């Protein structure tokens, strides 16, 4: 059920292997005990062509993970840290030039309001 969405501006220089990135992200989630296996995880990459940044030379690299609510807060914080490190390792050139352009968002979804 978890959703992993990687989104970045189209001026990011790296050519990332997104399948490899998502495999690493899923494996980290399994290692942290966030999920038992990868069978229900949905991953997608978005590279918008239209967005606004006040400085056109700036970039953004954002990872959003949506999970059903109920997991331990410490584990979710560890997930956030691990995912930020994964982003930084996959976008090293961007990290060197724009270290403040990385963000990770962990969203907890209400079990009663999510359906599939």
Phi and psi restraints in degrees (range 20) as a CNS / XPLOR table:
assign (resid 1 and name C) (resid 2 and name N)
       (resid 2 and name CA) (resid 2 and name C) 1.0 -56.1 20.0 2
assign (resid 2 and name N) (resid 2 and name CA)
       (resid 2 and name C) (resid 3 and name N) 1.0 149.5 20.0 2
assign (resid 2 and name C) (resid 3 and name N)
       (resid 3 and name CA) (resid 3 and name C) 1.0 -117.5 20.0 2
assign (resid 3 and name N) (resid 3 and name CA)
       (resid 3 and name C) (resid 4 and name N) 1.0 133.3 20.0 2
assign (resid 3 and name C) (resid 4 and name N)
       (resid 4 and name CA) (resid 4 and name C) 1.0 -120.2 20.0 2
assign (resid 4 and name N) (resid 4 and name CA)
       (resid 4 and name C) (resid 5 and name N) 1.0 120.6 20.0 2
assign (resid 4 and name C) (resid 5 and name N)
       (resid 5 and name CA) (resid 5 and name C) 1.0 -123.8 20.0 2
assign (resid 5 and name N) (resid 5 and name CA)
       (resid 5 and name C) (resid 6 and name N) 1.0 117.7 20.0 2
assign (resid 5 and name C) (resid 6 and name N)
       (resid 6 and name CA) (resid 6 and name C) 1.0 -102.2 20.0 2
assign (resid 6 and name N) (resid 6 and name CA)
       (resid 6 and name C) (resid 7 and name N) 1.0 129.2 20.0 2
assign (resid 6 and name C) (resid 7 and name N)
       (resid 7 and name CA) (resid 7 and name C) 1.0 -136.2 20.0 2
assign (resid 7 and name N) (resid 7 and name CA)
       (resid 7 and name C) (resid 8 and name N) 1.0 135.9 20.0 2
assign (resid 7 and name C) (resid 8 and name N)
       (resid 8 and name CA) (resid 8 and name C) 1.0 -149.6 20.0 2
assign (resid 8 and name N) (resid 8 and name CA)
       (resid 8 and name C) (resid 9 and name N) 1.0 158.1 20.0 2
assign (resid 8 and name C) (resid 9 and name N)
       (resid 9 and name CA) (resid 9 and name C) 1.0 -65.2 20.0 2
assign (resid 9 and name N) (resid 9 and name CA)
       (resid 9 and name C) (resid 10 and name N) 1.0 156.8 20.0 2
assign (resid 9 and name C) (resid 10 and name N)
       (resid 10 and name CA) (resid 10 and name C) 1.0 -78.5 20.0 2
assign (resid 10 and name N) (resid 10 and name CA)
       (resid 10 and name C) (resid 11 and name N) 1.0 -0.6 20.0 2
assign (resid 10 and name C) (resid 11 and name N)
       (resid 11 and name CA) (resid 11 and name C) 1.0 -99.2 20.0 2
assign (resid 11 and name N) (resid 11 and name CA)
       (resid 11 and name C) (resid 12 and name N) 1.0 12.4 20.0 2
assign (resid 11 and name C) (resid 12 and name N)
       (resid 12 and name CA) (resid 12 and name C) 1.0 -71.8 20.0 2
assign (resid 12 and name N) (resid 12 and name CA)
       (resid 12 and name C) (resid 13 and name N) 1.0 132.6 20.0 2
assign (resid 12 and name C) (resid 13 and name N)
       (resid 13 and name CA) (resid 13 and name C) 1.0 -80.8 20.0 2
assign (resid 13 and name N) (resid 13 and name CA)
       (resid 13 and name C) (resid 14 and name N) 1.0 -32.3 20.0 2
assign (resid 13 and name C) (resid 14 and name N)
       (resid 14 and name CA) (resid 14 and name C) 1.0 -66.6 20.0 2
assign (resid 14 and name N) (resid 14 and name CA)
       (resid 14 and name C) (resid 15 and name N) 1.0 147.9 20.0 2
assign (resid 14 and name C) (resid 15 and name N)
       (resid 15 and name CA) (resid 15 and name C) 1.0 -106.2 20.0 2
assign (resid 15 and name N) (resid 15 and name CA)
       (resid 15 and name C) (resid 16 and name N) 1.0 92.8 20.0 2
assign (resid 15 and name C) (resid 16 and name N)
       (resid 16 and name CA) (resid 16 and name C) 1.0 -88.1 20.0 2
assign (resid 16 and name N) (resid 16 and name CA)
       (resid 16 and name C) (resid 17 and name N) 1.0 142.2 20.0 2
assign (resid 16 and name C) (resid 17 and name N)
       (resid 17 and name CA) (resid 17 and name C) 1.0 -82.1 20.0 2
assign (resid 17 and name N) (resid 17 and name CA)
       (resid 17 and name C) (resid 18 and name N) 1.0 100.4 20.0 2
assign (resid 17 and name C) (resid 18 and name N)
       (resid 18 and name CA) (resid 18 and name C) 1.0 -68.7 20.0 2
assign (resid 18 and name N) (resid 18 and name CA)
       (resid 18 and name C) (resid 19 and name N) 1.0 -32.6 20.0 2
assign (resid 18 and name C) (resid 19 and name N)
       (resid 19 and name CA) (resid 19 and name C) 1.0 -62.1 20.0 2
assign (resid 19 and name N) (resid 19 and name CA)
       (resid 19 and name C) (resid 20 and name N) 1.0 -44.9 20.0 2
assign (resid 19 and name C) (resid 20 and name N)
       (resid 20 and name CA) (resid 20 and name C) 1.0 -64.6 20.0 2
assign (resid 20 and name N) (resid 20 and name CA)
       (resid 20 and name C) (resid 21 and name N) 1.0 -42.4 20.0 2
assign (resid 20 and name C) (resid 21 and name N)
       (resid 21 and name CA) (resid 21 and name C) 1.0 -58.1 20.0 2
assign (resid 21 and name N) (resid 21 and name CA)
       (resid 21 and name C) (resid 22 and name N) 1.0 -49.9 20.0 2
assign (resid 21 and name C) (resid 22 and name N)
       (resid 22 and name CA) (resid 22 and name C) 1.0 -66.4 20.0 2
assign (resid 22 and name N) (resid 22 and name CA)
       (resid 22 and name C) (resid 23 and name N) 1.0 -36.6 20.0 2
assign (resid 22 and name C) (resid 23 and name N)
       (resid 23 and name CA) (resid 23 and name C) 1.0 -60.6 20.0 2
assign (resid 23 and name N) (resid 23 and name CA)
       (resid 23 and name C) (resid 24 and name N) 1.0 -42.8 20.0 2
assign (resid 23 and name C) (resid 24 and name N)
       (resid 24 and name CA) (resid 24 and name C) 1.0 -63.7 20.0 2
assign (resid 24 and name N) (resid 24 and name CA)
       (resid 24 and name C) (resid 25 and name N) 1.0 -42.3 20.0 2
assign (resid 24 and name C) (resid 25 and name N)
       (resid 25 and name CA) (resid 25 and name C) 1.0 -62.9 20.0 2
assign (resid 25 and name N) (resid 25 and name CA)
       (resid 25 and name C) (resid 26 and name N) 1.0 -45.3 20.0 2
assign (resid 25 and name C) (resid 26 and name N)
       (resid 26 and name CA) (resid 26 and name C) 1.0 -62.9 20.0 2
assign (resid 26 and name N) (resid 26 and name CA)
       (resid 26 and name C) (resid 27 and name N) 1.0 -43.7 20.0 2
assign (resid 26 and name C) (resid 27 and name N)
       (resid 27 and name CA) (resid 27 and name C) 1.0 -62.1 20.0 2
assign (resid 27 and name N) (resid 27 and name CA)
       (resid 27 and name C) (resid 28 and name N) 1.0 -37.2 20.0 2
assign (resid 27 and name C) (resid 28 and name N)
       (resid 28 and name CA) (resid 28 and name C) 1.0 -64.9 20.0 2
assign (resid 28 and name N) (resid 28 and name CA)
       (resid 28 and name C) (resid 29 and name N) 1.0 -39.1 20.0 2
assign (resid 28 and name C) (resid 29 and name N)
       (resid 29 and name CA) (resid 29 and name C) 1.0 -64.4 20.0 2
assign (resid 29 and name N) (resid 29 and name CA)
       (resid 29 and name C) (resid 30 and name N) 1.0 -38.3 20.0 2
assign (resid 29 and name C) (resid 30 and name N)
       (resid 30 and name CA) (resid 30 and name C) 1.0 -67.6 20.0 2
assign (resid 30 and name N) (resid 30 and name CA)
       (resid 30 and name C) (resid 31 and name N) 1.0 -46.4 20.0 2
assign (resid 30 and name C) (resid 31 and name N)
       (resid 31 and name CA) (resid 31 and name C) 1.0 -59.5 20.0 2
assign (resid 31 and name N) (resid 31 and name CA)
       (resid 31 and name C) (resid 32 and name N) 1.0 -35.8 20.0 2
assign (resid 31 and name C) (resid 32 and name N)
       (resid 32 and name CA) (resid 32 and name C) 1.0 -81.8 20.0 2
assign (resid 32 and name N) (resid 32 and name CA)
       (resid 32 and name C) (resid 33 and name N) 1.0 -5.6 20.0 2
assign (resid 32 and name C) (resid 33 and name N)
       (resid 33 and name CA) (resid 33 and name C) 1.0 78.0 20.0 2
assign (resid 33 and name N) (resid 33 and name CA)
       (resid 33 and name C) (resid 34 and name N) 1.0 19.9 20.0 2
assign (resid 33 and name C) (resid 34 and name N)
       (resid 34 and name CA) (resid 34 and name C) 1.0 -74.0 20.0 2
assign (resid 34 and name N) (resid 34 and name CA)
       (resid 34 and name C) (resid 35 and name N) 1.0 -40.7 20.0 2
assign (resid 34 and name C) (resid 35 and name N)
       (resid 35 and name CA) (resid 35 and name C) 1.0 -133.5 20.0 2
assign (resid 35 and name N) (resid 35 and name CA)
       (resid 35 and name C) (resid 36 and name N) 1.0 156.8 20.0 2
assign (resid 35 and name C) (resid 36 and name N)
       (resid 36 and name CA) (resid 36 and name C) 1.0 -82.9 20.0 2
assign (resid 36 and name N) (resid 36 and name CA)
       (resid 36 and name C) (resid 37 and name N) 1.0 -35.1 20.0 2
assign (resid 36 and name C) (resid 37 and name N)
       (resid 37 and name CA) (resid 37 and name C) 1.0 -154.6 20.0 2
assign (resid 37 and name N) (resid 37 and name CA)
       (resid 37 and name C) (resid 38 and name N) 1.0 178.6 20.0 2
assign (resid 37 and name C) (resid 38 and name N)
       (resid 38 and name CA) (resid 38 and name C) 1.0 -94.0 20.0 2
assign (resid 38 and name N) (resid 38 and name CA)
       (resid 38 and name C) (resid 39 and name N) 1.0 1.4 20.0 2
assign (resid 38 and name C) (resid 39 and name N)
       (resid 39 and name CA) (resid 39 and name C) 1.0 -62.0 20.0 2
assign (resid 39 and name N) (resid 39 and name CA)
       (resid 39 and name C) (resid 40 and name N) 1.0 -28.7 20.0 2
assign (resid 39 and name C) (resid 40 and name N)
       (resid 40 and name CA) (resid 40 and name C) 1.0 -108.9 20.0 2
assign (resid 40 and name N) (resid 40 and name CA)
       (resid 40 and name C) (resid 41 and name N) 1.0 4.6 20.0 2
assign (resid 40 and name C) (resid 41 and name N)
       (resid 41 and name CA) (resid 41 and name C) 1.0 -82.1 20.0 2
assign (resid 41 and name N) (resid 41 and name CA)
       (resid 41 and name C) (resid 42 and name N) 1.0 132.9 20.0 2
assign (resid 41 and name C) (resid 42 and name N)
       (resid 42 and name CA) (resid 42 and name C) 1.0 -111.1 20.0 2
assign (resid 42 and name N) (resid 42 and name CA)
       (resid 42 and name C) (resid 43 and name N) 1.0 123.6 20.0 2
assign (resid 42 and name C) (resid 43 and name N)
       (resid 43 and name CA) (resid 43 and name C) 1.0 -118.8 20.0 2
assign (resid 43 and name N) (resid 43 and name CA)
       (resid 43 and name C) (resid 44 and name N) 1.0 142.4 20.0 2
assign (resid 43 and name C) (resid 44 and name N)
       (resid 44 and name CA) (resid 44 and name C) 1.0 -153.1 20.0 2
assign (resid 44 and name N) (resid 44 and name CA)
       (resid 44 and name C) (resid 45 and name N) 1.0 154.7 20.0 2
assign (resid 44 and name C) (resid 45 and name N)
       (resid 45 and name CA) (resid 45 and name C) 1.0 -117.7 20.0 2
assign (resid 45 and name N) (resid 45 and name CA)
       (resid 45 and name C) (resid 46 and name N) 1.0 135.2 20.0 2
assign (resid 45 and name C) (resid 46 and name N)
       (resid 46 and name CA) (resid 46 and name C) 1.0 -126.4 20.0 2
assign (resid 46 and name N) (resid 46 and name CA)
       (resid 46 and name C) (resid 47 and name N) 1.0 128.6 20.0 2
assign (resid 46 and name C) (resid 47 and name N)
       (resid 47 and name CA) (resid 47 and name C) 1.0 -125.8 20.0 2
assign (resid 47 and name N) (resid 47 and name CA)
       (resid 47 and name C) (resid 48 and name N) 1.0 87.9 20.0 2
assign (resid 47 and name C) (resid 48 and name N)
       (resid 48 and name CA) (resid 48 and name C) 1.0 -67.1 20.0 2
assign (resid 48 and name N) (resid 48 and name CA)
       (resid 48 and name C) (resid 49 and name N) 1.0 145.9 20.0 2
assign (resid 48 and name C) (resid 49 and name N)
       (resid 49 and name CA) (resid 49 and name C) 1.0 -94.4 20.0 2
assign (resid 49 and name N) (resid 49 and name CA)
       (resid 49 and name C) (resid 50 and name N) 1.0 -18.1 20.0 2
assign (resid 49 and name C) (resid 50 and name N)
       (resid 50 and name CA) (resid 50 and name C) 1.0 -123.0 20.0 2
assign (resid 50 and name N) (resid 50 and name CA)
       (resid 50 and name C) (resid 51 and name N) 1.0 123.9 20.0 2
assign (resid 50 and name C) (resid 51 and name N)
       (resid 51 and name CA) (resid 51 and name C) 1.0 -164.7 20.0 2
assign (resid 51 and name N) (resid 51 and name CA)
       (resid 51 and name C) (resid 52 and name N) 1.0 170.4 20.0 2
assign (resid 51 and name C) (resid 52 and name N)
       (resid 52 and name CA) (resid 52 and name C) 1.0 -127.0 20.0 2
assign (resid 52 and name N) (resid 52 and name CA)
       (resid 52 and name C) (resid 53 and name N) 1.0 128.7 20.0 2
assign (resid 52 and name C) (resid 53 and name N)
       (resid 53 and name CA) (resid 53 and name C) 1.0 -128.1 20.0 2
assign (resid 53 and name N) (resid 53 and name CA)
       (resid 53 and name C) (resid 54 and name N) 1.0 132.0 20.0 2
assign (resid 53 and name C) (resid 54 and name N)
       (resid 54 and name CA) (resid 54 and name C) 1.0 -59.8 20.0 2
assign (resid 54 and name N) (resid 54 and name CA)
       (resid 54 and name C) (resid 55 and name N) 1.0 -30.1 20.0 2
assign (resid 54 and name C) (resid 55 and name N)
       (resid 55 and name CA) (resid 55 and name C) 1.0 -109.6 20.0 2
assign (resid 55 and name N) (resid 55 and name CA)
       (resid 55 and name C) (resid 56 and name N) 1.0 111.3 20.0 2
assign (resid 55 and name C) (resid 56 and name N)
       (resid 56 and name CA) (resid 56 and name C) 1.0 -63.3 20.0 2
assign (resid 56 and name N) (resid 56 and name CA)
       (resid 56 and name C) (resid 57 and name N) 1.0 -14.5 20.0 2
assign (resid 56 and name C) (resid 57 and name N)
       (resid 57 and name CA) (resid 57 and name C) 1.0 -84.0 20.0 2
assign (resid 57 and name N) (resid 57 and name CA)
       (resid 57 and name C) (resid 58 and name N) 1.0 -11.3 20.0 2
assign (resid 57 and name C) (resid 58 and name N)
       (resid 58 and name CA) (resid 58 and name C) 1.0 -77.0 20.0 2
assign (resid 58 and name N) (resid 58 and name CA)
       (resid 58 and name C) (resid 59 and name N) 1.0 167.2 20.0 2
assign (resid 58 and name C) (resid 59 and name N)
       (resid 59 and name CA) (resid 59 and name C) 1.0 -133.9 20.0 2
assign (resid 59 and name N) (resid 59 and name CA)
       (resid 59 and name C) (resid 60 and name N) 1.0 168.9 20.0 2
assign (resid 59 and name C) (resid 60 and name N)
       (resid 60 and name CA) (resid 60 and name C) 1.0 -140.6 20.0 2
assign (resid 60 and name N) (resid 60 and name CA)
       (resid 60 and name C) (resid 61 and name N) 1.0 144.4 20.0 2
assign (resid 60 and name C) (resid 61 and name N)
       (resid 61 and name CA) (resid 61 and name C) 1.0 -135.9 20.0 2
assign (resid 61 and name N) (resid 61 and name CA)
       (resid 61 and name C) (resid 62 and name N) 1.0 112.9 20.0 2
assign (resid 61 and name C) (resid 62 and name N)
       (resid 62 and name CA) (resid 62 and name C) 1.0 -127.5 20.0 2
assign (resid 62 and name N) (resid 62 and name CA)
       (resid 62 and name C) (resid 63 and name N) 1.0 133.9 20.0 2
assign (resid 62 and name C) (resid 63 and name N)
       (resid 63 and name CA) (resid 63 and name C) 1.0 -120.0 20.0 2
assign (resid 63 and name N) (resid 63 and name CA)
       (resid 63 and name C) (resid 64 and name N) 1.0 124.8 20.0 2
assign (resid 63 and name C) (resid 64 and name N)
       (resid 64 and name CA) (resid 64 and name C) 1.0 -116.0 20.0 2
assign (resid 64 and name N) (resid 64 and name CA)
       (resid 64 and name C) (resid 65 and name N) 1.0 131.1 20.0 2
assign (resid 64 and name C) (resid 65 and name N)
       (resid 65 and name CA) (resid 65 and name C) 1.0 -122.7 20.0 2
assign (resid 65 and name N) (resid 65 and name CA)
       (resid 65 and name C) (resid 66 and name N) 1.0 121.9 20.0 2
assign (resid 65 and name C) (resid 66 and name N)
       (resid 66 and name CA) (resid 66 and name C) 1.0 -109.0 20.0 2
assign (resid 66 and name N) (resid 66 and name CA)
       (resid 66 and name C) (resid 67 and name N) 1.0 129.4 20.0 2
assign (resid 66 and name C) (resid 67 and name N)
       (resid 67 and name CA) (resid 67 and name C) 1.0 -134.8 20.0 2
assign (resid 67 and name N) (resid 67 and name CA)
       (resid 67 and name C) (resid 68 and name N) 1.0 152.9 20.0 2
assign (resid 67 and name C) (resid 68 and name N)
       (resid 68 and name CA) (resid 68 and name C) 1.0 -65.1 20.0 2
assign (resid 68 and name N) (resid 68 and name CA)
       (resid 68 and name C) (resid 69 and name N) 1.0 141.5 20.0 2
assign (resid 68 and name C) (resid 69 and name N)
       (resid 69 and name CA) (resid 69 and name C) 1.0 -63.3 20.0 2
assign (resid 69 and name N) (resid 69 and name CA)
       (resid 69 and name C) (resid 70 and name N) 1.0 154.7 20.0 2
assign (resid 69 and name C) (resid 70 and name N)
       (resid 70 and name CA) (resid 70 and name C) 1.0 126.1 20.0 2
assign (resid 70 and name N) (resid 70 and name CA)
       (resid 70 and name C) (resid 71 and name N) 1.0 -0.8 20.0 2
assign (resid 70 and name C) (resid 71 and name N)
       (resid 71 and name CA) (resid 71 and name C) 1.0 -89.5 20.0 2
assign (resid 71 and name N) (resid 71 and name CA)
       (resid 71 and name C) (resid 72 and name N) 1.0 154.0 20.0 2
assign (resid 71 and name C) (resid 72 and name N)
       (resid 72 and name CA) (resid 72 and name C) 1.0 -59.6 20.0 2
assign (resid 72 and name N) (resid 72 and name CA)
       (resid 72 and name C) (resid 73 and name N) 1.0 132.3 20.0 2
assign (resid 72 and name C) (resid 73 and name N)
       (resid 73 and name CA) (resid 73 and name C) 1.0 -60.1 20.0 2
assign (resid 73 and name N) (resid 73 and name CA)
       (resid 73 and name C) (resid 74 and name N) 1.0 -41.5 20.0 2
assign (resid 73 and name C) (resid 74 and name N)
       (resid 74 and name CA) (resid 74 and name C) 1.0 -61.2 20.0 2
assign (resid 74 and name N) (resid 74 and name CA)
       (resid 74 and name C) (resid 75 and name N) 1.0 -39.3 20.0 2
assign (resid 74 and name C) (resid 75 and name N)
       (resid 75 and name CA) (resid 75 and name C) 1.0 -66.7 20.0 2
assign (resid 75 and name N) (resid 75 and name CA)
       (resid 75 and name C) (resid 76 and name N) 1.0 -39.3 20.0 2
assign (resid 75 and name C) (resid 76 and name N)
       (resid 76 and name CA) (resid 76 and name C) 1.0 -67.4 20.0 2
assign (resid 76 and name N) (resid 76 and name CA)
       (resid 76 and name C) (resid 77 and name N) 1.0 -37.4 20.0 2
assign (resid 76 and name C) (resid 77 and name N)
       (resid 77 and name CA) (resid 77 and name C) 1.0 -66.1 20.0 2
assign (resid 77 and name N) (resid 77 and name CA)
       (resid 77 and name C) (resid 78 and name N) 1.0 -38.6 20.0 2
assign (resid 77 and name C) (resid 78 and name N)
       (resid 78 and name CA) (resid 78 and name C) 1.0 -63.7 20.0 2
assign (resid 78 and name N) (resid 78 and name CA)
       (resid 78 and name C) (resid 79 and name N) 1.0 -40.3 20.0 2
assign (resid 78 and name C) (resid 79 and name N)
       (resid 79 and name CA) (resid 79 and name C) 1.0 -60.9 20.0 2
assign (resid 79 and name N) (resid 79 and name CA)
       (resid 79 and name C) (resid 80 and name N) 1.0 -44.9 20.0 2
assign (resid 79 and name C) (resid 80 and name N)
       (resid 80 and name CA) (resid 80 and name C) 1.0 -59.7 20.0 2
assign (resid 80 and name N) (resid 80 and name CA)
       (resid 80 and name C) (resid 81 and name N) 1.0 -46.0 20.0 2
assign (resid 80 and name C) (resid 81 and name N)
       (resid 81 and name CA) (resid 81 and name C) 1.0 -62.5 20.0 2
assign (resid 81 and name N) (resid 81 and name CA)
       (resid 81 and name C) (resid 82 and name N) 1.0 -45.7 20.0 2
assign (resid 81 and name C) (resid 82 and name N)
       (resid 82 and name CA) (resid 82 and name C) 1.0 -62.9 20.0 2
assign (resid 82 and name N) (resid 82 and name CA)
       (resid 82 and name C) (resid 83 and name N) 1.0 -39.5 20.0 2
assign (resid 82 and name C) (resid 83 and name N)
       (resid 83 and name CA) (resid 83 and name C) 1.0 -70.6 20.0 2
assign (resid 83 and name N) (resid 83 and name CA)
       (resid 83 and name C) (resid 84 and name N) 1.0 -35.9 20.0 2
assign (resid 83 and name C) (resid 84 and name N)
       (resid 84 and name CA) (resid 84 and name C) 1.0 -65.3 20.0 2
assign (resid 84 and name N) (resid 84 and name CA)
       (resid 84 and name C) (resid 85 and name N) 1.0 -40.5 20.0 2
assign (resid 84 and name C) (resid 85 and name N)
       (resid 85 and name CA) (resid 85 and name C) 1.0 -63.3 20.0 2
assign (resid 85 and name N) (resid 85 and name CA)
       (resid 85 and name C) (resid 86 and name N) 1.0 -40.6 20.0 2
assign (resid 85 and name C) (resid 86 and name N)
       (resid 86 and name CA) (resid 86 and name C) 1.0 -61.5 20.0 2
assign (resid 86 and name N) (resid 86 and name CA)
       (resid 86 and name C) (resid 87 and name N) 1.0 -44.2 20.0 2
assign (resid 86 and name C) (resid 87 and name N)
       (resid 87 and name CA) (resid 87 and name C) 1.0 -58.2 20.0 2
assign (resid 87 and name N) (resid 87 and name CA)
       (resid 87 and name C) (resid 88 and name N) 1.0 -48.8 20.0 2
assign (resid 87 and name C) (resid 88 and name N)
       (resid 88 and name CA) (resid 88 and name C) 1.0 -63.5 20.0 2
assign (resid 88 and name N) (resid 88 and name CA)
       (resid 88 and name C) (resid 89 and name N) 1.0 -35.9 20.0 2
assign (resid 88 and name C) (resid 89 and name N)
       (resid 89 and name CA) (resid 89 and name C) 1.0 -71.1 20.0 2
assign (resid 89 and name N) (resid 89 and name CA)
       (resid 89 and name C) (resid 90 and name N) 1.0 -27.8 20.0 2
assign (resid 89 and name C) (resid 90 and name N)
       (resid 90 and name CA) (resid 90 and name C) 1.0 -90.7 20.0 2
assign (resid 90 and name N) (resid 90 and name CA)
       (resid 90 and name C) (resid 91 and name N) 1.0 -15.0 20.0 2
assign (resid 90 and name C) (resid 91 and name N)
       (resid 91 and name CA) (resid 91 and name C) 1.0 -130.1 20.0 2
assign (resid 91 and name N) (resid 91 and name CA)
       (resid 91 and name C) (resid 92 and name N) 1.0 58.3 20.0 2
assign (resid 91 and name C) (resid 92 and name N)
       (resid 92 and name CA) (resid 92 and name C) 1.0 -66.2 20.0 2
assign (resid 92 and name N) (resid 92 and name CA)
       (resid 92 and name C) (resid 93 and name N) 1.0 -38.5 20.0 2
assign (resid 92 and name C) (resid 93 and name N)
       (resid 93 and name CA) (resid 93 and name C) 1.0 -64.9 20.0 2
assign (resid 93 and name N) (resid 93 and name CA)
       (resid 93 and name C) (resid 94 and name N) 1.0 -42.4 20.0 2
assign (resid 93 and name C) (resid 94 and name N)
       (resid 94 and name CA) (resid 94 and name C) 1.0 -66.8 20.0 2
assign (resid 94 and name N) (resid 94 and name CA)
       (resid 94 and name C) (resid 95 and name N) 1.0 -36.8 20.0 2
assign (resid 94 and name C) (resid 95 and name N)
       (resid 95 and name CA) (resid 95 and name C) 1.0 -62.3 20.0 2
assign (resid 95 and name N) (resid 95 and name CA)
       (resid 95 and name C) (resid 96 and name N) 1.0 -41.5 20.0 2
assign (resid 95 and name C) (resid 96 and name N)
       (resid 96 and name CA) (resid 96 and name C) 1.0 -65.2 20.0 2
assign (resid 96 and name N) (resid 96 and name CA)
       (resid 96 and name C) (resid 97 and name N) 1.0 -38.0 20.0 2
assign (resid 96 and name C) (resid 97 and name N)
       (resid 97 and name CA) (resid 97 and name C) 1.0 -94.2 20.0 2
assign (resid 97 and name N) (resid 97 and name CA)
       (resid 97 and name C) (resid 98 and name N) 1.0 -24.7 20.0 2
assign (resid 97 and name C) (resid 98 and name N)
       (resid 98 and name CA) (resid 98 and name C) 1.0 -141.3 20.0 2
assign (resid 98 and name N) (resid 98 and name CA)
       (resid 98 and name C) (resid 99 and name N) 1.0 65.7 20.0 2
assign (resid 98 and name C) (resid 99 and name N)
       (resid 99 and name CA) (resid 99 and name C) 1.0 -63.5 20.0 2
assign (resid 99 and name N) (resid 99 and name CA)
       (resid 99 and name C) (resid 100 and name N) 1.0 -20.6 20.0 2
assign (resid 99 and name C) (resid 100 and name N)
       (resid 100 and name CA) (resid 100 and name C) 1.0 -94.1 20.0 2
assign (resid 100 and name N) (resid 100 and name CA)
       (resid 100 and name C) (resid 101 and name N) 1.0 10.0 20.0 2
assign (resid 100 and name C) (resid 101 and name N)
       (resid 101 and name CA) (resid 101 and name C) 1.0 -96.8 20.0 2
assign (resid 101 and name N) (resid 101 and name CA)
       (resid 101 and name C) (resid 102 and name N) 1.0 8.2 20.0 2
assign (resid 101 and name C) (resid 102 and name N)
       (resid 102 and name CA) (resid 102 and name C) 1.0 -101.9 20.0 2
assign (resid 102 and name N) (resid 102 and name CA)
       (resid 102 and name C) (resid 103 and name N) 1.0 136.8 20.0 2
assign (resid 102 and name C) (resid 103 and name N)
       (resid 103 and name CA) (resid 103 and name C) 1.0 -146.1 20.0 2
assign (resid 103 and name N) (resid 103 and name CA)
       (resid 103 and name C) (resid 104 and name N) 1.0 149.7 20.0 2
assign (resid 103 and name C) (resid 104 and name N)
       (resid 104 and name CA) (resid 104 and name C) 1.0 -130.6 20.0 2
assign (resid 104 and name N) (resid 104 and name CA)
       (resid 104 and name C) (resid 105 and name N) 1.0 134.0 20.0 2
assign (resid 104 and name C) (resid 105 and name N)
       (resid 105 and name CA) (resid 105 and name C) 1.0 -127.3 20.0 2
assign (resid 105 and name N) (resid 105 and name CA)
       (resid 105 and name C) (resid 106 and name N) 1.0 122.8 20.0 2
assign (resid 105 and name C) (resid 106 and name N)
       (resid 106 and name CA) (resid 106 and name C) 1.0 -103.4 20.0 2
assign (resid 106 and name N) (resid 106 and name CA)
       (resid 106 and name C) (resid 107 and name N) 1.0 119.2 20.0 2
assign (resid 106 and name C) (resid 107 and name N)
       (resid 107 and name CA) (resid 107 and name C) 1.0 -109.1 20.0 2
assign (resid 107 and name N) (resid 107 and name CA)
       (resid 107 and name C) (resid 108 and name N) 1.0 132.9 20.0 2
assign (resid 107 and name C) (resid 108 and name N)
       (resid 108 and name CA) (resid 108 and name C) 1.0 -103.0 20.0 2
assign (resid 108 and name N) (resid 108 and name CA)
       (resid 108 and name C) (resid 109 and name N) 1.0 127.3 20.0 2
assign (resid 108 and name C) (resid 109 and name N)
       (resid 109 and name CA) (resid 109 and name C) 1.0 -101.7 20.0 2
assign (resid 109 and name N) (resid 109 and name CA)
       (resid 109 and name C) (resid 110 and name N) 1.0 141.0 20.0 2
assign (resid 109 and name C) (resid 110 and name N)
       (resid 110 and name CA) (resid 110 and name C) 1.0 -68.0 20.0 2
assign (resid 110 and name N) (resid 110 and name CA)
       (resid 110 and name C) (resid 111 and name N) 1.0 124.0 20.0 2
assign (resid 110 and name C) (resid 111 and name N)
       (resid 111 and name CA) (resid 111 and name C) 1.0 -59.0 20.0 2
assign (resid 111 and name N) (resid 111 and name CA)
       (resid 111 and name C) (resid 112 and name N) 1.0 -32.4 20.0 2
assign (resid 111 and name C) (resid 112 and name N)
       (resid 112 and name CA) (resid 112 and name C) 1.0 -77.0 20.0 2
assign (resid 112 and name N) (resid 112 and name CA)
       (resid 112 and name C) (resid 113 and name N) 1.0 -16.9 20.0 2
assign (resid 112 and name C) (resid 113 and name N)
       (resid 113 and name CA) (resid 113 and name C) 1.0 -108.5 20.0 2
assign (resid 113 and name N) (resid 113 and name CA)
       (resid 113 and name C) (resid 114 and name N) 1.0 -1.9 20.0 2
assign (resid 113 and name C) (resid 114 and name N)
       (resid 114 and name CA) (resid 114 and name C) 1.0 -102.5 20.0 2
assign (resid 114 and name N) (resid 114 and name CA)
       (resid 114 and name C) (resid 115 and name N) 1.0 134.8 20.0 2
assign (resid 114 and name C) (resid 115 and name N)
       (resid 115 and name CA) (resid 115 and name C) 1.0 -140.4 20.0 2
assign (resid 115 and name N) (resid 115 and name CA)
       (resid 115 and name C) (resid 116 and name N) 1.0 153.0 20.0 2
